[in-house]
C-alpha cells in the first residue's frame, strides 16, 4: 500500500502534462501511485499518459468513454486509489521539489491527521511567482492537529481541493465525492474541513498553481458561473443533515455572499445581460439561508438591496479611488517642487553633519554602519543621521542612533544641510548634490557579476534596471571604496563617472580580519547551534535567467542529512529572495523542525560569517568577504555557464576559485564526505584568492575612511605595483590605475 495516491484528471493540457507528471514521478519520495484520468481529452493527452504508464509502473491510466468534467473525473479515480493519503493534482499544475517528502514527514510528525493543509504559490505565464498571501495562517497553526472549530482561521485559506492531503479511510467513511459543475471544489472542501476531527498544516510551498494566460475555466465568460448557487446549496444541505454542524451556518452564509459578489465583481465572468439575474439569484439565496438573529456584515448588506443599488455603489467606489489616486499624485508633485525650490538649499552646509543609509534604507548595516561606528569614536563632533524607509525599521536600531524617515520633513532638512553622505546604494534622484558635499559610495562587495553600464549588453539581467538613471545618480559620487584592485578597475568601467577610488578596504570586513575561532560564539548560541558542531553555511545568490531570481540548486533536507552528525547546516538567502517564495519552498519548515538553521533574517551578515566554519556558495559576493577569515570555501557551480551567459561575469570564478569546485550535488556531497573540502589544495587555492581579493582589508578600513574623508588626514599610502587585470575582464584591460 503506497503512502500517497495522486489523482490527476486530464483534459486538453498536452502542453503542460509532461511537466505535471515529471514533478510527481521525479520526487525523491517514491512511495506513491499516480492515477491519471483521461477525461476524453481530444488532444494528445491520452497517448502521453499511456507512454508514462509504459515506463513507470507507479502510473495507472483510466480512459473515460465520455467527457464528464473535473469533479467526476476525480471521482472516477477514487475507487482505484490504495494509498494512505489522497492528493488531487490538476494536470497543468506541478509539485515543487521535495514536496512529497515534506508531506510525509509532517504526516508522521502529527500522527496521520484526517487532513493536511499545505501551501502553494501562483506561477504566472509571464514568469512571475507569488506566494499565497495567507501563508501565515499555516505558520501560526504549525503545532499539533486541531479542528476547524478550534482554529476557524484555517477556513480563510483558498477553499480548493488541491492544497490538501486527505486520509483515504476518512474520505471513504464520510462518503465524500465531487458533484458535477464549475465550482465542484466548494461542496467538497467545506464538508471535509468541517467534518475533520484532526487537521494539520504544513508551512511549505508544495504546489505551483499555474496561472494560464488563457484557458482557465473559471475565468471564461459564461452562464456556467450560475453553478456556484447550486454548489453552496449542496453545502447548506450537508450542514442541515448534521445538527452538530449547525453553528457553522452564519460563517457559510457570509462565505457564500462574499464568493458570489467576488464573481460578480469580475468583468470577464458573466455576460453583461446576465449580471442582473446573477445578483438577484444571489440575493434570494442570501435571504433564504440567513440565520436568525445574525447581523449581516457591512460589506454584504448590498445583497439586501437592488441590483441598481449595487451598480451605483460600485461606480461610487471606483470614482472615490480615482479621486484618491489623483490627490496622491498632486501631493507627490507638490512635495517634489518643494524639495527643488526650497530656500534652504542656499544656506551653508553643516560641516559636522553626516547622513547615512544602507540597503535602500533598511537599517544600520554594512559598510555605512562600520563607518558610522568609527566616526562616533574618532570624530565624535560629527553628527550622524540615518535614513530609514519606515518606522518599523527603527525598532532594532542601536541605542542613541539618530534617524529620519525617508521623504519626511526631517529627512529633507538633513539632506539639505549635510556635508557627508555615506551609502551602499544610490541615493534617490530627488536628492540634490550640493557643491562642497562629499558623497561616499561603499558598494556591497567585490563585483563578480556585471554591474552598471556593463549591464547594457545583458538585456535579461538589466530587467527592471534603468541603467542611464543609475549612472546619473552615480555622477554624485565623490569617492568609491575598494577592497582590491580588481574592484577598482571594475567600478571605474561599470560606472564611468568622475569619482576617486579610495583603496580603503571594506569597512564591514574589519570585524573579520584577524578574527579568532571563538569570534562567532555569540551568534552560534543565538541561532541555537549545538556546542562543538561544525557550521556549514550555504549562501546562494539569485539567478538572472529566471524572472523571480529563484533557482533551487540543492535539496536542503538531503544536504543536511548527508552532512551527518556533528555538522549544522545554516542557510542564508540572497536579500532579494528573502521576501519571495523561496523560504516557503521548504526552508521555513526545515528550520521549524530543526533540520537546519535559517539565518536569512540575521541583520548583520558578517556575524553569520563569523559563526561559520566553512562557506558553501555559488556565485555570491560573500565569498570575497569570507576569505578574510581564512576558512574553507566550497563553490557549488553546477550552472556556471548559464549564470555567466545570462548575467555576465568579470572573472571565471571556477578557474580562480577560493577552494574546491563542485559541478554537481554528487561532487559536493563527496567533498564533505571525504574531508577534501579542507585539504591542502583547498588551503592553497584559498591563499591565492585572499592575496588577490583581500589585499586592502587590514582591519582598519572604517578608520581609514573617517580619517581621510571626514578629518582630512593624509590617505594611507597605496600598495605599489600595477593592478592585476581580471582573467575574464570583458575589456577591463583598457583601464589603468591612478
ZAMARGU-4260 file (C-alpha; in steps of 0.2 Angstrom, whole numbers, plus 5000, padded with zeros to 4 digits):
<rodrens>
0) 5000/5000/5000 | 5008/5017/4995 | 5009/5032/5006 | 5001/5043/4993 | 4988/5041/4979
5) 4990/5056/4967 | 4974/5058/4957 | 4977/5068/4941 | 4961/5072/4930 | 4967/5076/4912
10) 4958/5086/4899 | 4966/5097/4885 | 4983/5100/4894 | 4995/5092/4882 | 5007/5107/4883
15) 5008/5106/4902 | 5006/5087/4906 | 5024/5082/4905 | 5029/5095/4917 | 5015/5090/4929
20) 5019/5071/4929 | 5038/5074/4929 | 5035/5085/4945 | 5027/5070/4953 | 5037/5055/4947
25) 5054/5064/4949 | 5051/5067/4968 | 5064/5059/4979 | 5050/5052/4989 | 5044/5037/4979
30) 5031/5028/4989 | 5017/5034/4978 | 5005/5029/4964 | 4998/5040/4951 | 4980/5038/4945
35) 4979/5048/4929 | 4961/5050/4922 | 4960/5054/4904 | 4943/5064/4903 | 4941/5060/4885
40) 4954/5073/4880 | 4953/5077/4862 | 4972/5081/4860 | 4987/5070/4863 | 4985/5068/4882
45) 4979/5050/4881 | 4994/5045/4872 | 5006/5055/4884 | 4998/5046/4899 | 5000/5029/4891
50) 5018/5032/4887 | 5021/5037/4905 | 5012/5021/4911 | 5023/5010/4900 | 5039/5016/4908
55) 5034/5019/4926 | 5024/5005/4935 | 5018/5018/4948 | 5006/5026/4934 | 4989/5019/4931
60) 4979/5027/4917 | 4960/5027/4916 | 4952/5032/4899 | 4934/5038/4901 | 4922/5035/4887
65) 4915/5052/4888 | 4920/5069/4895 | 4912/5071/4912 | 4921/5086/4919 | 4934/5089/4933
70) 4924/5084/4948 | 4918/5067/4941 | 4934/5063/4933 | 4942/5064/4951 | 4928/5053/4957
75) 4932/5040/4943 | 4950/5039/4950 | 4945/5037/4968 | 4940/5018/4968 | 4957/5014/4961
80) 4967/5023/4975 | 4975/5012/4988 | 4986/5024/4996 | 4985/5030/5014 | 4983/5048/5008
85) 4974/5056/4993 | 4981/5071/4983 | 4972/5079/4969 | 4983/5087/4957 | 4977/5097/4942
90) 4986/5092/4926 | 4993/5110/4922 | 5000/5112/4940 | 5016/5105/4947 | 5023/5099/4964
95) 5038/5108/4970 | 5054/5098/4973 | 5054/5089/4989 | 5036/5092/4992 | 5031/5073/4995
100) 5045/5070/5007 | 5039/5086/5017 | 5021/5080/5017 | 5026/5063/5023 | 5037/5070/5037
105) 5023/5081/5043 | 5010/5067/5042 | 5022/5057/5053 | 5025/5071/5065 | 5007/5075/5068
110) 5001/5057/5069 | 4991/5055/5052 | 4978/5068/5054 | 4962/5067/5043 | 4968/5082/5033
115) 4985/5091/5030 | 4984/5108/5023 | 4999/5114/5013 | 5005/5130/5005 | 5006/5135/4986
120) 5012/5148/4975 | 5005/5156/4959 | 5016/5155/4944 | 5011/5167/4930 | 5013/5164/4911
125) 5024/5180/4911 | 5037/5172/4923 | 5032/5179/4940 | 5029/5169/4956 | 5019/5174/4971
130) 5016/5165/4987 | 4999/5163/4995 | 4996/5179/5004 | 4988/5170/5019 | 5004/5158/5022
135) 5005/5165/5039 | 4989/5155/5044 | 4999/5139/5041 | 5014/5145/5051 | 5003/5151/5065
140) 4995/5134/5066 | 5010/5123/5064 | 5009/5114/5081 | 4998/5099/5085 | 4982/5094/5075
145) 4966/5103/5078 | 4948/5105/5072 | 4941/5119/5061 | 4930/5125/5076 | 4946/5127/5087
150) 4956/5136/5073 | 4942/5144/5061 | 4955/5155/5053 | 4960/5139/5043 | 4944/5142/5033
155) 4951/5159/5027 | 4963/5150/5015 | 4958/5146/4997 | 4945/5133/4998 | 4951/5122/4984
160) 4954/5103/4984 | 4972/5103/4978 | 4981/5111/4993 | 4977/5097/5005 | 4981/5079/5008
165) 4966/5068/5014 | 4967/5052/5024 | 4959/5040/5012 | 4949/5030/5025 | 4942/5046/5032
170) 4936/5051/5014 | 4928/5034/5012 | 4920/5033/5029 | 4912/5050/5026 | 4907/5046/5008
175) 4914/5062/5001 | 4913/5064/4982 | 4913/5078/4969 | 4897/5084/4961 | 4897/5090/4943
180) 4898/5108/4939 | 4910/5123/4938 | 4913/5126/4957 | 4915/5107/4962 | 4928/5111/4975
185) 4916/5121/4986 | 4904/5106/4991 | 4920/5095/4994 | 4931/5107/5004 | 4919/5114/5016
190) 4911/5097/5021 | 4928/5089/5023 | 4936/5103/5033 | 4920/5105/5045 | 4920/5086/5047
195) 4938/5083/5050 | 4942/5078/5068 | 4961/5082/5066 | 4968/5095/5054 | 4986/5099/5052
200) 4996/5112/5042 | 5012/5112/5033 | 5020/5129/5031 | 5029/5125/5015 | 5025/5128/4996
205) 5021/5111/4989 | 5012/5116/4973 | 5014/5128/4959 | 4997/5134/4954 | 4999/5139/4936
210) 4990/5155/4930 | 4987/5152/4912 | 4985/5167/4900 | 4970/5159/4893 | 4961/5143/4896
215) 4956/5144/4914 | 4938/5138/4916 | 4934/5150/4930 | 4940/5165/4920 | 4929/5162/4905
220) 4913/5172/4901 | 4899/5161/4903 | 4882/5157/4912 | 4890/5142/4919 | 4895/5153/4934
225) 4877/5152/4940 | 4883/5135/4946 | 4890/5142/4961 | 4872/5144/4969 | 4869/5126/4967
230) 4886/5121/4975 | 4883/5132/4990 | 4865/5124/4991 | 4874/5107/4992 | 4885/5114/5007
235) 4869/5120/5016 | 4860/5103/5014 | 4876/5094/5021 | 4876/5105/5036 | 4857/5104/5038
240) 4859/5085/5039 | 4871/5086/5053 | 4864/5096/5068 | 4882/5096/5076 | 4887/5107/5062
245) 4873/5120/5064 | 4884/5133/5072 | 4893/5135/5055 | 4878/5142/5046 | 4882/5160/5049
250) 4900/5158/5043 | 4895/5148/5027 | 4881/5161/5024 | 4894/5175/5024 | 4906/5165/5013
255) 4893/5162/5000 | 4889/5180/4999 | 4907/5185/4998 | 4911/5172/4985 | 4896/5177/4974
260) 4900/5195/4975 | 4918/5192/4970 | 4912/5183/4954 | 4900/5197/4950 | 4914/5210/4953
265) 4925/5202/4939 | 4921/5210/4922 | 4926/5194/4912 | 4915/5181/4922 | 4897/5185/4917
270) 4889/5191/4900 | 4883/5209/4904 | 4865/5204/4900 | 4866/5191/4914 | 4874/5201/4928
275) 4857/5207/4935 | 4850/5190/4936 | 4865/5183/4944 | 4864/5197/4958 | 4845/5193/4960
280) 4848/5174/4962 | 4862/5178/4974 | 4851/5190/4985 | 4837/5177/4985 | 4849/5163/4991
285) 4857/5175/5004 | 4840/5179/5011 | 4834/5161/5011 | 4849/5155/5021 | 4851/5169/5033
290) 4852/5163/5050 | 4840/5170/5063 | 4847/5184/5074 | 4863/5186/5064 | 4869/5203/5059
295) 4874/5205/5041 | 4892/5211/5039 | 4893/5229/5032 | 4901/5223/5015 | 4887/5211/5012
300) 4872/5222/5015 | 4871/5227/4997 | 4863/5210/4995 | 4848/5216/5004 | 4845/5229/4991
305) 4843/5230/4972 | 4854/5227/4958 | 4853/5245/4953 | 4859/5250/4971 | 4874/5238/4969
310) 4879/5246/4952 | 4878/5263/4960 | 4889/5258/4975 | 4902/5250/4963 | 4903/5266/4952
315) 4905/5277/4968 | 4919/5266/4974 | 4928/5267/4958 | 4926/5286/4957 | 4932/5288/4975
320) 4948/5278/4971 | 4951/5288/4956 | 4950/5304/4966 | 4962/5297/4979 | 4974/5292/4966
325) 4974/5310/4958 | 4976/5318/4976 | 4991/5307/4979 | 4999/5312/4963 | 4996/5330/4967
330) 5004/5329/4984 | 5019/5320/4976 | 5021/5333/4963 | 5020/5347/4976 | 5032/5339/4988
335) 5045/5337/4973 | 5043/5355/4968 | 5046/5360/4987 | 5062/5350/4988 | 5068/5358/4972
340) 5064/5376/4976 | 5067/5376/4995 | 5077/5391/5000 | 5087/5381/5012 | 5097/5374/4998
345) 5105/5391/4998 | 5110/5390/5016 | 5128/5385/5020 | 5132/5366/5023 | 5134/5360/5040
350) 5152/5354/5041 | 5148/5342/5056 | 5133/5333/5048 | 5134/5316/5040 | 5119/5306/5033
355) 5120/5288/5031 | 5109/5274/5023 | 5111/5256/5019 | 5102/5243/5008 | 5088/5255/5002
360) 5086/5262/5020 | 5084/5246/5029 | 5094/5250/5044 | 5111/5252/5052 | 5120/5239/5042
365) 5135/5235/5031 | 5149/5247/5026 | 5140/5263/5031 | 5137/5256/5048 | 5155/5252/5051
370) 5160/5269/5045 | 5147/5277/5057 | 5154/5267/5072 | 5171/5273/5068 | 5166/5291/5066
375) 5157/5291/5083 | 5174/5285/5091 | 5187/5296/5082 | 5176/5310/5075 | 5163/5312/5089
380) 5160/5330/5084 | 5152/5324/5068 | 5133/5322/5070 | 5127/5306/5062 | 5109/5304/5055
385) 5102/5288/5047 | 5089/5287/5034 | 5076/5273/5036 | 5062/5268/5025 | 5049/5267/5038
390) 5046/5267/5057 | 5046/5248/5058 | 5065/5249/5054 | 5069/5259/5069 | 5064/5245/5081
395) 5081/5237/5081 | 5092/5252/5080 | 5107/5253/5092 | 5104/5265/5107 | 5107/5284/5104
400) 5105/5282/5085 | 5098/5297/5077 | 5087/5294/5062 | 5074/5302/5050 | 5061/5293/5039
405) 5063/5294/5020 | 5054/5310/5012 | 5049/5316/5029 | 5052/5335/5034 | 5067/5329/5045
410) 5074/5320/5030 | 5073/5335/5019 | 5081/5346/5032 | 5096/5333/5035 | 5100/5331/5016
415) 5099/5349/5013 | 5112/5354/5025 | 5123/5338/5027 | 5141/5338/5021 | 5144/5319/5021
420) 5133/5306/5013 | 5138/5288/5015 | 5128/5274/5006 | 5130/5257/4998 | 5115/5260/4987
425) 5112/5275/4976 | 5103/5290/4983 | 5086/5294/4975 | 5086/5305/4960 | 5077/5319/4970
430) 5092/5322/4981 | 5102/5337/4976 | 5121/5336/4976 | 5127/5352/4983 | 5144/5360/4980
435) 5155/5355/4994 | 5146/5340/4999 | 5156/5323/5000 | 5147/5308/4993 | 5155/5291/4998
440) 5149/5276/4989 | 5154/5260/4998 | 5146/5247/4986 | 5140/5230/4993 | 5155/5219/4990
445) 5168/5214/4977 | 5160/5213/4960 | 5159/5196/4951 | 5144/5198/4940 | 5141/5213/4928
450) 5136/5229/4936 | 5131/5247/4930 | 5135/5251/4912 | 5141/5233/4908 | 5123/5228/4910
455) 5118/5237/4894 | 5125/5221/4885 | 5114/5210/4895 | 5096/5214/4892 | 5089/5200/4903
460) 5100/5204/4918 | 5095/5223/4917 | 5077/5219/4918 | 5070/5232/4930 | 5086/5242/4930
465) 5086/5259/4922 | 5105/5260/4918 | 5106/5278/4912 | 5097/5284/4928 | 5108/5273/4938
470) 5123/5282/4931 | 5116/5299/4933 | 5114/5295/4952 | 5132/5289/4952 | 5138/5305/4945
475) 5136/5312/4963 | 5149/5300/4970 | 5165/5309/4976 | 5173/5293/4982 | 5171/5274/4978
480) 5178/5262/4991 | 5188/5247/4985 | 5195/5232/4994 | 5206/5226/4980 | 5212/5232/4963
485) 5200/5221/4954 | 5186/5231/4961 | 5194/5247/4957 | 5195/5243/4939 | 5178/5236/4938
490) 5169/5251/4946 | 5178/5263/4935 | 5172/5254/4920 | 5155/5249/4926 | 5152/5267/4932
495) 5160/5279/4920 | 5158/5294/4932 | 5170/5307/4939 | 5174/5299/4956 | 5190/5295/4965
500) 5193/5277/4970 | 5199/5275/4988 | 5209/5260/4992 | 5202/5259/5009 | 5197/5240/5011
505) 5179/5236/5015 | 5174/5243/5032 | 5161/5230/5035 | 5175/5217/5035 | 5186/5225/5049
510) 5177/5213/5061 | 5183/5198/5050 | 5201/5202/5048 | 5211/5193/5062 | 5195/5186/5070
515) 5198/5171/5081 | 5190/5154/5081 | 5178/5160/5095 | 5173/5176/5087 | 5156/5169/5081
520) 5151/5160/5098 | 5138/5173/5102 | 5128/5172/5086 | 5130/5152/5086 | 5122/5152/5103
525) 5108/5164/5097 | 5105/5153/5082 | 5104/5138/5093 | 5119/5128/5086 | 5125/5114/5097
530) 5141/5117/5105 | 5156/5109/5096 | 5146/5107/5079 | 5155/5111/5063 | 5144/5125/5055
535) 5142/5124/5036 | 5135/5140/5029 | 5126/5139/5012 | 5123/5156/5004 | 5116/5155/4986
540) 5114/5170/4975 | 5099/5175/4963 | 5099/5169/4945 | 5096/5182/4931 | 5090/5168/4919
545) 5074/5167/4930 | 5062/5181/4931 | 5060/5179/4950 | 5078/5175/4953 | 5075/5159/4962
550) 5083/5143/4956 | 5084/5128/4968 | 5101/5121/4966 | 5101/5110/4981 | 5089/5099/4991
555) 5092/5106/5008 | 5085/5092/5018 | 5096/5080/5008 | 5111/5091/5011 | 5108/5092/5029
560) 5106/5074/5031 | 5122/5070/5020 | 5132/5081/5031 | 5130/5069/5045 | 5131/5071/5064
565) 5141/5085/5072 | 5138/5097/5057 | 5124/5110/5057 | 5118/5117/5040 | 5115/5136/5041
570) 5106/5144/5026 | 5106/5162/5021 | 5096/5168/5006 | 5101/5182/4995 | 5092/5198/5001
575) 5082/5199/4985 | 5074/5182/4988 | 5071/5184/5007 | 5053/5191/5005 | 5048/5180/4990
580) 5043/5161/4989 | 5060/5154/4992 | 5058/5152/5011 | 5041/5143/5008 | 5049/5130/4997
585) 5054/5120/5012 | 5067/5132/5021 | 5055/5138/5034 | 5048/5121/5038 | 5065/5113/5039
590) 5070/5127/5051 | 5055/5124/5062 | 5059/5105/5063 | 5077/5108/5067 | 5084/5100/5051
595) 5094/5116/5048 | 5095/5134/5053 | 5088/5149/5043 | 5099/5164/5046 | 5092/5175/5032
600) 5084/5187/5045 | 5100/5190/5054 | 5103/5208/5051 | 5122/5208/5050 | 5129/5195/5038
605) 5146/5197/5045 | 5141/5190/5061 | 5134/5174/5052 | 5151/5173/5043 | 5160/5173/5059
610) 5149/5159/5065 | 5153/5148/5050 | 5167/5135/5049 | 5165/5133/5030 | 5156/5143/5017
615) 5147/5134/5003 | 5141/5146/4989 | 5139/5148/4971 | 5142/5165/4964 | 5138/5176/4979
620) 5150/5190/4983 | 5150/5184/5001 | 5165/5173/4996 | 5176/5188/4995 | 5171/5194/5012
625) 5173/5177/5020 | 5190/5174/5013 | 5196/5187/5026 | 5193/5173/5039 | 5205/5161/5030
630) 5192/5147/5032 | 5187/5134/5019 | 5176/5139/5005 | 5167/5127/4993 | 5159/5133/4976
635) 5144/5124/4970 | 5144/5129/4952 | 5133/5117/4943 | 5125/5131/4932 | 5140/5142/4930
640) 5139/5143/4911 | 5120/5148/4912 | 5124/5161/4925 | 5138/5168/4916 | 5129/5169/4899
645) 5114/5177/4907 | 5122/5190/4919 | 5140/5191/4913 | 5155/5189/4925 | 5171/5198/4927
650) 5181/5183/4932 | 5179/5165/4929 | 5177/5160/4947 | 5178/5142/4943 | 5196/5144/4937
655) 5201/5156/4950 | 5191/5148/4964 | 5194/5151/4983 | 5193/5132/4986 | 5186/5116/4978
660) 5173/5117/4965 | 5158/5105/4964 | 5150/5104/4947 | 5135/5093/4954 | 5127/5089/4970
665) 5136/5072/4970 | 5153/5081/4969 | 5148/5092/4983 | 5142/5078/4994 | 5159/5069/4991
670) 5169/5084/4996 | 5162/5084/5013 | 5161/5065/5015 | 5179/5063/5011 | 5186/5078/5020
675) 5193/5085/5004 | 5184/5102/5007 | 5198/5107/5020 | 5213/5098/5012 | 5230/5106/5007
680) 5224/5110/4990 | 5209/5119/4997 | 5222/5129/5008 | 5232/5133/4993 | 5218/5140/4982
685) 5211/5150/4997 | 5228/5158/5000 | 5229/5164/4982 | 5211/5170/4982 | 5214/5180/4998
690) 5230/5188/4990 | 5220/5194/4975 | 5204/5200/4983 | 5208/5204/5001 | 5223/5215/4998
695) 5217/5231/5006 | 5207/5223/5020 | 5218/5226/5036 | 5205/5228/5049 | 5207/5247/5048
700) 5196/5252/5033 | 5182/5261/5043 | 5195/5271/5052 | 5204/5275/5036 | 5189/5282/5028
705) 5184/5293/5043 | 5202/5300/5044 | 5204/5303/5026 | 5187/5309/5021 | 5180/5317/5036
710) 5195/5323/5046 | 5206/5327/5031 | 5221/5317/5036 | 5233/5310/5023 | 5227/5295/5014
715) 5236/5279/5019 | 5249/5275/5005 | 5243/5263/4992 | 5252/5247/4989 | 5265/5249/4975
720) 5264/5240/4958 | 5251/5239/4944 | 5234/5232/4945 | 5231/5214/4941 | 5218/5213/4927
725) 5204/5200/4930 | 5205/5184/4919 | 5188/5187/4911 | 5188/5206/4911 | 5177/5209/4897
730) 5188/5224/4891 | 5194/5229/4908 | 5212/5228/4901 | 5210/5246/4893 | 5209/5254/4911
735) 5223/5260/4921 | 5225/5264/4939 | 5230/5281/4946
</rodrens>
